[in-house]
Amino acid sequence: MTFREFLKDNIVYLDGAMGTLLQEAGLKPGEYPERWNVLHPEIITRIHRDYFDAGSNVVCTNTFGANTLKFSEDELEEIVKAAIANAKKAKNESASKAEKFVALDIGPSGKLLRPLGDLDFEDTVAVFAKTIKLGVKYGADLIIIETMNDSYETKAALLAAKENSDLPVIVSNAYGEDKKLMTGATAAAMTAMLEGMGADVIGANCSLGPKQLRAVAEELLDNASVPVVFKPNAGLPKSVDGKTVFDVAPDEFSDDVAQLMQKGLRVVGGCCGTTPAYIRALTEKTARFSPLPVAPKNITVVSSYTHAVKFGGSPVLIGERINPTGKKRFKRALLENDIQYILSEGVSQQEKGVHILDVNVGLPDIDEIGMLKTTVCELQAVVDLPLQIDTSNMAAMETALRRYNGKAMINSVNGKQESMDAVFSLVKKYGGLVVALTLDENGIPETAEGRFRIAEKILRTAAQYGIDKKDIIFDTLAMTISADNTAALATLAALRKIRTELNCHTSLGISNVSFGLPNRDAVNGTFFALALENGLSAAIMNPYSADMMKTYYTFRALKGLDENCAEYIAAADTFAVAKPAAPAEVKKSADEFKSELQHAIVKGFKERAGEITKALLSDTPPLDIVNHEIIPALDTVGLGFENKTVYLPQLLMSAEAAKSAFEAIKAFVSGNEERTSDKGTFVIATVQGDIHDIGKNIVKLLLENYGFHVVDLGKDVPPEKVLEAVLNLHAPFAGLSALMTTTVPAMEETIRLLREKAPWCKTVVGGAVLTQEYADKIGADKYAKDAMEAVRYAEKVTESIGR
Ligand code: B12
């Protein structure tokens, strides 16, 4: 029986932890567990066999970190071959009567993808592809991609699996206590993306115990139309006598998981801390359970790297401003490769309240493939809205869909066979919600009936490609009423018919309806209201139009979609004046941040932050810019991060913007004054484990400016390296920076070493988490709350020793 056949009618029991058991068997800290497949095959086989004996249907090979970032290609092959052989041997040896399968286990690469880290998306796909090809070669029955905490990396791994094998794929993510991935995705967002790409099973593993992960499992069950996997830890880890122990025992663990199985979980197992005893408890306790059917949820949805946007409740607004049609300024931006302008259009539309951004960068004389790819990648770094990829160039569409971190909206397909063949193949591979225009080889039918028939044809063809009707959203084409007085009526009638008779969602490009008429916004706003009343689910529209927003908020209030009319009331003031388009918009919202520079940093506009800083420097002292602009802006982002309104990608873009502001200051300061550095040597570093260096760089710049010779050891610097530099240079000062509570111990250790081996050296410490009390506790000579204080202190010490 194949795994897919087994999955159809059965509950699937996975295994439990491998790492915990290997540690017990003597695996040393720092040693690669994957090497044990070759070095100690008997131990690995025994562990797999114990799991099969405990009732597991699937064991995961000991290949969690087996990839070419950690191992040479030759060693990787040796490891994967041995790992699968070990699991197969266990399968043959086990006395269990249950069906048994071997899953090739794929864990995270251990590196962050761009823009968060250095790893390129396609390189990541290639890394996973190598392990997967070996898994296929040596006969794995299925693939399990697990413990992924970044949606983009998850996508890379699944793409690699789909492109290099036909094996079933289980995809499982590691959600935190906030029910999101480290990079921000909710379970609903992950479900949208992974289901779209054709994962066979999706779910959650690791991070927490079954109780803490319950809400995540429920969210997955509510959203997924494929079986859900749940593989939590044995509770939360605690350190007892230097050993890590977990706080949930097999009985409680299996009770908790069993409860969720009664809600529909179909694939269950354990992660860190679980052992064959946990799996045995689970298989025994649930032996009489019959598998609940996996019901299709029929959710029409798109997603970004953070969240899902569902259709069918409140109307969905799709911002139309990233599109050169009829926009001179936008065309110029495209021709001049002015990506900042395009990004600012994205940010300001988000600020206006749209839920999705349409992205169309097609112009005859530009490289559309390159431009669309850049725009999609960069937009995802500054806004967290789902994108609608809008192009008729299929190569550009594919490039954008590959790089898109989520389930995109795809604009568009139509009833022509050629269009359906091209677009549906892409939808099948990458997932997506397709806007289907009701036109075909014979043009746009005048009647609603004609458009309806094309819609039916599109659905039939989509079904042949295996695309569900929930992933098609029909656009019944708004035509201008100035040319044909009844044009709007046909569009609305087709809309209603499709919505009610086919039960499909609908979308319209609103603005066309008013072409050629004066005061177009007035017509658009009313047409929008009529369309909503006829069943419109989403509108591609101009969010700067007061009339459109008025319709949107009043419709929601009138239809009982806005509790206490709260959102209407909050937005009502803004209807009074129609707002002009960006970039004036950006200025407006910049006011909300007190200054343009703060806005640029908070929103992560790198180039703009540099430019504004350059301009500011003509009349503002550099230190004032640091203290009154850069730091407050970063504090805003930091607070958002803490409150989970800002995610790592945005934090990173803000840091990049702050750095570019800082670079401008640095260039200005060093170009302005030539200082001699004779006041003494300052060794400076961000401590081990900490990569925050913006503050440290500011301190360095200022010290240099005041005549100190600064030796910068960089970030993530081990205590020994600081000591070595201080000893070599006989430095009178060491400056240490730490921004996280978790890295303060490294600072303490560095100070201890310096005290012991270089007692003359004064230690000066700083960084956001430090306080005077902390500094005293860890024995620093001086706590400096900012860069200037460090300078004053160093000057005082230098003077007192009479330099
Ligand atoms: C920018 C930023 C990042 C950037 C860093 C880019 C870079 N190259 O530095 C990126 C995106 C990479 C990042 C990553 C992470 N970050 Co961060 N980050 C921040 C943020 C928003 C701003 C820090 C900053 O640059 N401030 C501006 C500078 C100028 O201020 P400053 O460093 O305090 O420096 C001034 C003074 O303190 C002093 N000073 C500083 N150093 C020194 C040294 C000496 C010798 C002296 C005398 C004075 C001195 O002078 C400076 C100038 O006046 C803070 C939030 C915040 N408001 O602090 C979070 C923050 C520090 N990050 C945090 C976290 C958790 C992380 C991550 C773990 C996130 C993750 N899940 O991956 C990773 C950490 C990775 C690692 N191993 O270090 C947390 C730390 C929580 C805690 N209490 O431990 C914070 C507080 C956010 C939050 N509220 O949750 N982060």
Boltz pocket constraint, residues with backbone or C-beta under 6 A from the ligand:
constraints:
  - pocket:
      binder: B
      contacts: [[A, 182], [A, 630], [A, 631], [A, 634], [A, 635], [A, 636], [A, 637], [A, 638], [A, 639], [A, 641], [A, 642], [A, 648], [A, 651], [A, 652], [A, 654], [A, 655], [A, 684], [A, 685], [A, 689], [A, 690], [A, 691], [A, 692], [A, 693], [A, 694], [A, 695], [A, 696], [A, 698], [A, 699], [A, 734], [A, 735], [A, 736], [A, 737], [A, 738], [A, 739], [A, 740], [A, 741], [A, 742], [A, 764], [A, 765], [A, 766], [A, 767], [A, 768], [A, 769], [A, 784], [A, 785], [A, 786], [A, 787], [A, 788], [A, 790]]
      max_distance: 6.0
